[in-house]
Amino acid sequence: MKRRSIHPDQFEMHLDAMLPSDRALFDAAVAAVAERQALGWRFRLVVIESVMMAGLVLVVGRLVDQPSSLVTQASVTVGITCFASGLLLIWLSSVMSALMLRWRGHRRIR
């Protein structure tokens, strides 16, 4: 497989030539940035999913000739509920991740 050439404006990194301590710091910094970005992407996905579900209810309700007030109310309800459940899942995953890290840390100490 051919490696892509490096753009002239970018620095070439030789990760193999790094000292182990520098490599560990670099890996920790990259992991912290990736974790922050992952939370943002999860939130974006929840917002997109909520809008799509609300739009789907709106379109289907109009296609089956339901009253527009009922369709609008159902669409808003589904959107809010989907958003709330998505935020709850994001929160629960972060809580469980923290608990697992704490549990692993206690296991290593013993």
C-alpha positions as CSV (number, residue, x, y, z in Angstrom):
1,M,0.0,0.0,0.0
2,K,1.4,3.4,-1.0
3,R,1.8,6.0,1.7
4,R,0.4,9.4,1.0
5,S,2.9,12.2,0.6
6,I,3.0,14.9,3.3
7,H,1.7,18.3,2.4
8,P,4.5,20.9,2.4
9,D,2.8,23.0,5.1
10,Q,2.6,20.1,7.6
11,F,5.4,18.7,9.8
12,E,6.5,15.2,9.4
13,M,6.2,13.3,12.6
14,H,8.5,10.3,13.3
15,L,6.6,8.5,16.1
16,D,9.0,5.6,16.1
17,A,11.9,8.0,17.0
18,M,10.2,9.4,20.1
19,L,11.3,8.6,23.5
20,P,8.9,6.4,25.5
21,S,8.1,9.1,27.9
22,D,7.4,11.6,25.1
23,R,5.3,9.0,23.3
24,A,3.2,8.5,26.4
25,L,2.6,12.2,26.8
26,F,1.7,12.5,23.1
27,D,-0.7,9.5,23.3
28,A,-2.4,11.0,26.4
29,A,-2.9,14.4,24.7
30,V,-4.3,12.8,21.6
31,A,-6.7,10.6,23.7
32,A,-7.9,13.7,25.7
33,V,-8.7,15.6,22.5
34,A,-10.4,12.5,21.0
35,E,-12.5,12.1,24.1
36,R,-13.7,15.7,24.0
37,Q,-14.5,15.5,20.3
38,A,-16.4,12.2,20.8
39,L,-18.8,13.9,23.2
40,G,-19.4,16.7,20.7
41,W,-20.1,14.2,18.0
42,R,-22.5,12.2,20.2
43,F,-24.4,15.4,20.9
44,R,-24.6,16.2,17.2
45,L,-25.9,12.7,16.4
46,V,-28.6,13.0,19.1
47,V,-29.7,16.4,17.6
48,I,-29.8,15.0,14.1
49,E,-31.7,11.9,15.2
50,S,-34.2,14.0,17.1
51,V,-34.8,16.3,14.1
52,M,-35.2,13.4,11.7
53,M,-37.6,11.5,14.0
54,A,-39.7,14.7,14.5
55,G,-39.7,15.3,10.7
56,L,-40.7,11.7,10.0
57,V,-43.7,12.0,12.3
58,L,-44.6,15.3,10.7
59,V,-44.4,13.9,7.1
60,V,-46.2,10.7,7.9
61,G,-48.9,12.5,9.8
62,R,-49.6,14.8,6.9
63,L,-49.6,11.9,4.4
64,V,-52.3,10.1,6.3
65,D,-54.4,13.3,6.4
66,Q,-54.4,13.8,10.2
67,P,-55.3,17.3,11.6
68,S,-52.3,19.6,11.4
69,S,-52.5,20.5,15.1
70,L,-52.4,16.9,16.2
71,V,-49.5,16.2,13.8
72,T,-47.5,19.2,15.0
73,Q,-48.1,18.3,18.6
74,A,-47.0,14.7,18.0
75,S,-44.0,15.7,16.1
76,V,-42.8,18.1,18.8
77,T,-43.4,15.5,21.5
78,V,-41.5,12.9,19.6
79,G,-38.6,15.3,18.9
80,I,-38.3,16.3,22.6
81,T,-38.6,12.8,23.8
82,C,-36.0,11.5,21.4
83,F,-33.6,14.4,22.4
84,A,-34.1,13.7,26.1
85,S,-33.5,10.0,25.7
86,G,-30.4,10.6,23.7
87,L,-29.0,12.9,26.3
88,L,-29.8,10.4,29.0
89,L,-27.9,7.7,27.0
90,I,-24.9,10.0,26.6
91,W,-25.0,10.7,30.4
92,L,-25.4,7.1,31.3
93,S,-22.5,6.0,29.1
94,S,-20.2,8.6,30.6
95,V,-21.2,7.6,34.2
96,M,-20.6,3.9,33.4
97,S,-17.3,4.7,31.8
98,A,-16.2,6.6,34.9
99,L,-17.4,3.7,37.1
100,M,-15.5,1.2,35.0
101,L,-12.3,3.3,35.1
102,R,-12.7,3.6,38.9
103,W,-13.3,-0.1,39.3
104,R,-10.3,-1.0,37.2
105,G,-8.2,1.4,39.2
106,H,-9.2,-0.2,42.4
107,R,-8.4,-3.7,41.0
108,R,-4.9,-2.7,40.0
109,I,-4.1,-1.3,43.4
110,R,-4.9,-4.5,45.2
